Amino acid sequence: MHTDMNTDMDTDTDTDTDTDTEDEQRTFVLVPGAWHGAWAWDGIVARLREAGHRAVAVTLDGLEPDPSPDSAAANLDTHIDRVLTALDGCGPGPLTLCGHSYAGFVVAGAADRSARPIDRLVFCDAFVPADGDSWWDLTSEDYRKRVVAGARADGRTSAPSPGTDPRRRPHPVASFLQRLRLGDGMERVGRRTLIHASGWAATPFTAQFERLRTDPGWEVHELAVGHAVYDEAPDRLSAILTDSAR
């Protein structure tokens, strides 16, 4: 178990330089949480590329800037399939799959079903589900109320909370409700990492953190920041992902 504490509020300085360092080069596939698109990971993608790695962020079905009407029916399996497609397009080398928040369900399912072995699975302030769990089961009552309130427009998608980032999009409700089916794929991943953000009072992840922090099968980092770890501690998060944390 590895626990880090960080109270610094880092700021993003995005660049898009991709250096070519074949030695130790890794591939990172980053999956955003509910209501977000690939843009949430922009600062982390830039940092990973600057460090000489390949990095791609995935926008899940229904979360595109201009989603199709059919994407409102996307469910958890749809989102897992989207990530599997991204994994299939990755080049050679060690592969890290990282999900934030809701996307813990997505990356767990993708790791379980991927034909390509995943070297490291990272849950960035994300749910770590078991077989049969749904996001609806594991989240807090406050978040369930937000989904219901946001779904009143069409009943198929849940609008983001008012006053949040304008790039957020309504999230397909079915993906919150569907139960995840898992085999033993997560156990086959050689390295599993939990990053727990302890700096927000409404976190639904405290019990999960307490359970996994003493589990020898997990590497656990605690950062004293809010839920948007990629915005509040991008340098620290990048260091954890690239194993350059000190």
Helices and strands as residue ranges (DSSP letters): E 27-31, G 38-41, H 42-50, E 54-57, G 69-73, H 76-88, E 95-100, H 103-113, E 120-124, H 135-138, H 141-150, E 157-158, E 171-172, H 173-177, H 185-188, E 191-197, H 206-212, E 219-223, H 229-232, H 234-242
